[in-house]
């Protein structure tokens, strides 16, 4: 049995993962986005890059078998299994300024940018995580819209670590839109 972590709604956690361990991310209640970020152990300047991941996979979507890459184009994780098949690679972490821009309520609002930086004890200038279970619709005219997640209670994605990494993961804090089905809930991670 692996080690289990519960991440309460609107909070973040740091988890060390060894090469070849599996990472299972479970949407406990359904409809909850997970801001999923990682750094390479021993190199603070190498971290998960959704831009490089899009580039190397030649896709805006993650599929089973796809690799998640670092900013230095090194394979970091591989998708082994996925109940949902809908994840966002485009949006940066929610942050105070985003809440101010869209909802005029950034002050004191919990956010994934601060939650991940605090968990990692770092200060990344920007974090663009893999937003697990986030449903971003990309229209033919290039416009995007954030839709309600299609993940149901208990749905999961399983990844394999391809190197020693440190995860910085947050249960997304946006309750003002369809992003988390209008409410925020906890998530579970199992490391095997």
Secondary structure, DSSP 8 states (H G I E B T S, - for coil): --EEEEE-TT-EEEEEE-TT-EEEEEESSBS--EEEEEEETTEEEEEB-HHHHHHHHTSSS--TT-EEEBTTS-EEEEEEEESS---BSS-----HHHHHHHHS--TT---HHHHHHHHHT---S----EEET-EEEE-TTS-EEEE----BTT-EEEEEESS-EEEEEEE----SSGGGTTS---EEEEE-
